[in-house]
Amino acid sequence: MKFKLLLLTFVFSLNVFALGIQGQKAPSFGVDTWVQSNGASKIDIEDYKGKVLYLYGFQAWCPGCHSHGFPTLQKLSSHYQGDDKVAFVAIQTVFEGFMVNSVNAAKDIIKKYSLTMPIGHSGSSDKKSEFMRNYRSGGTPWTVIIDKNGVVRFNDFHADANEIIGYMDLLKAE
């Protein structure tokens, strides 16, 4: 009995510290500022009901974001350009390096990568990133894929573009 209790305590502690919210309803983005909103005054998860949503969390100074995350985002957004069943949102999730990971840095990234999707900014030295808390991300780059019903179906640090295309196509067909 003591072993079962110890095992259950261990399993519970893993769930408390687990990253991501796969299988759960997608919560609010928790964006403080929209750097690029494509004309919308407010953007949040409910705006994407009925679409497969690729949600990308980044930081301006994150090496993995530049070497892997942004190239993946570019490839996917180009692949699905004009597809009204798929949408993309990128959010700078600031939890450190507040001077570097600024709203202006996000604007520079928009230009550098020619991003056309909505770009948000979540977090400051005074307020932890609500996006990171809501989506239980472990840092950056953080990829979340949400199905047409608003359920998180994938979340992880790395996403292979070709595998993601296949997966998003399956989600579109559901």
C-alpha positions as CSV (number, residue, x, y, z in Angstrom):
1,M,0.0,0.0,0.0
2,K,2.9,2.4,0.9
3,F,4.4,1.7,-2.5
4,K,1.1,2.5,-4.4
5,L,0.8,5.7,-2.5
6,L,4.4,6.7,-3.3
7,L,3.8,5.8,-7.0
8,L,0.6,7.8,-7.2
9,T,2.4,10.8,-5.6
10,F,5.2,10.5,-8.2
11,V,2.7,10.3,-11.1
12,F,0.7,13.2,-9.8
13,S,3.9,15.3,-9.5
14,L,4.8,14.5,-13.1
15,N,1.4,15.9,-14.2
16,V,1.9,19.1,-12.2
17,F,5.2,19.8,-13.8
18,A,4.4,18.5,-17.3
19,L,4.8,20.9,-20.1
20,G,2.0,21.8,-22.5
21,I,-1.7,21.2,-22.4
22,Q,-2.2,18.6,-25.1
23,G,-5.7,17.3,-25.2
24,Q,-7.1,20.3,-23.4
25,K,-9.3,23.1,-24.6
26,A,-7.1,26.0,-25.8
27,P,-7.2,28.9,-23.4
28,S,-6.8,32.6,-24.1
29,F,-3.6,33.7,-25.8
30,G,-2.8,36.1,-23.0
31,V,-1.3,38.7,-25.3
32,D,-0.6,42.1,-23.8
33,T,0.1,43.9,-27.1
34,W,-0.6,43.0,-30.7
35,V,2.4,44.1,-32.8
36,Q,0.7,43.0,-36.0
37,S,-3.0,42.4,-35.9
38,N,-4.0,42.5,-39.6
39,G,-6.6,45.1,-38.8
40,A,-8.3,43.4,-35.8
41,S,-8.6,45.3,-32.6
42,K,-8.5,42.2,-30.5
43,I,-7.4,38.7,-31.3
44,D,-7.9,35.5,-29.3
45,I,-8.5,31.8,-29.5
46,E,-12.2,32.1,-30.2
47,D,-11.4,33.9,-33.5
48,Y,-10.0,30.7,-34.9
49,K,-12.9,28.2,-34.2
50,G,-13.4,26.0,-37.3
51,K,-9.7,26.4,-38.3
52,V,-6.6,24.4,-37.6
53,L,-4.3,26.9,-35.8
54,Y,-0.6,26.8,-35.7
55,L,0.5,28.9,-32.7
56,Y,4.2,29.7,-32.4
57,G,5.8,31.1,-29.2
58,F,9.2,32.8,-29.7
59,Q,11.8,35.2,-28.2
60,A,13.8,37.6,-30.3
61,W,17.1,36.3,-28.8
62,C,16.3,32.6,-28.9
63,P,18.8,30.8,-31.2
64,G,16.5,27.8,-31.7
65,C,13.7,30.2,-32.8
66,H,16.0,31.6,-35.6
67,S,17.6,28.3,-36.6
68,H,14.5,26.2,-36.6
69,G,11.3,27.8,-35.5
70,F,11.0,30.7,-37.9
71,P,12.1,28.7,-40.9
72,T,9.5,26.1,-40.0
73,L,6.9,28.9,-39.6
74,Q,7.8,30.4,-43.0
75,K,7.6,27.0,-44.7
76,L,4.2,26.2,-43.2
77,S,2.7,29.6,-43.7
78,S,3.8,29.5,-47.4
79,H,2.5,26.0,-47.9
80,Y,-1.0,27.0,-46.5
81,Q,-1.1,30.4,-48.0
82,G,-4.7,31.1,-49.2
83,D,-6.1,28.0,-47.3
84,D,-9.0,29.4,-45.3
85,K,-9.0,26.2,-43.1
86,V,-5.6,27.0,-41.5
87,A,-4.4,30.0,-39.6
88,F,-1.1,31.1,-38.0
89,V,-0.4,33.3,-35.0
90,A,3.0,34.0,-33.5
91,I,3.6,35.3,-30.0
92,Q,6.8,36.6,-28.4
93,T,6.6,35.0,-25.0
94,V,9.0,37.0,-22.8
95,F,10.2,35.5,-19.6
96,E,13.8,36.8,-19.5
97,G,15.9,39.3,-21.4
98,F,13.2,41.9,-21.2
99,M,15.3,44.6,-22.8
100,V,16.2,42.5,-25.8
101,N,12.8,40.7,-26.2
102,S,10.9,43.9,-26.7
103,V,7.9,44.9,-28.8
104,N,10.4,46.6,-31.2
105,A,12.4,43.4,-31.5
106,A,9.2,41.6,-32.5
107,K,8.7,44.3,-35.2
108,D,12.2,43.6,-36.5
109,I,11.4,39.9,-36.7
110,I,8.3,40.6,-38.7
111,K,10.5,42.4,-41.2
112,K,13.3,39.9,-41.1
113,Y,11.1,36.9,-41.8
114,S,8.4,38.7,-43.9
115,L,5.7,37.5,-41.5
116,T,2.1,38.3,-42.4
117,M,0.2,36.6,-39.6
118,P,-0.8,38.3,-36.3
119,I,2.1,38.8,-34.0
120,G,1.6,39.3,-30.3
121,H,3.8,40.1,-27.3
122,S,3.2,38.5,-23.9
123,G,5.2,39.3,-20.8
124,S,7.3,42.0,-19.3
125,S,9.7,42.5,-16.4
126,D,6.6,43.5,-14.4
127,K,4.3,40.7,-15.6
128,K,5.1,37.1,-16.5
129,S,3.9,35.9,-19.9
130,E,0.3,34.9,-19.6
131,F,0.7,32.9,-22.8
132,M,3.4,30.8,-21.2
133,R,1.3,30.2,-18.1
134,N,-1.9,29.4,-20.0
135,Y,-0.2,27.0,-22.4
136,R,2.4,25.7,-19.9
137,S,5.2,26.2,-22.4
138,G,8.7,25.4,-21.2
139,G,10.4,28.2,-23.1
140,T,11.0,28.9,-26.8
141,P,10.6,27.9,-29.5
142,W,7.2,26.5,-28.5
143,T,4.8,25.2,-31.1
144,V,1.1,24.5,-30.4
145,I,-1.4,23.1,-32.9
146,I,-5.0,23.5,-32.2
147,D,-7.8,21.6,-34.0
148,K,-11.0,23.1,-35.5
149,N,-12.8,22.5,-32.2
150,G,-10.3,24.4,-30.1
151,V,-8.5,21.5,-28.6
152,V,-4.7,21.5,-28.3
153,R,-3.5,18.5,-30.4
154,F,0.2,19.1,-30.3
155,N,2.7,21.1,-28.2
156,D,6.4,20.8,-28.1
157,F,9.7,22.6,-28.5
158,H,10.4,21.3,-32.0
159,A,8.2,20.6,-35.0
160,D,9.4,19.1,-38.3
161,A,7.7,21.1,-41.0
162,N,7.0,18.1,-43.3
163,E,5.5,16.0,-40.4
164,I,3.5,19.0,-39.3
165,I,2.0,19.5,-42.8
166,G,0.8,15.9,-42.8
167,Y,-0.6,16.2,-39.3
168,M,-2.4,19.5,-40.1
169,D,-3.8,18.0,-43.2
170,L,-5.3,15.2,-41.1
171,L,-6.7,17.7,-38.7
172,K,-8.2,19.7,-41.6
173,A,-10.0,16.5,-42.8
174,E,-11.5,15.7,-39.4
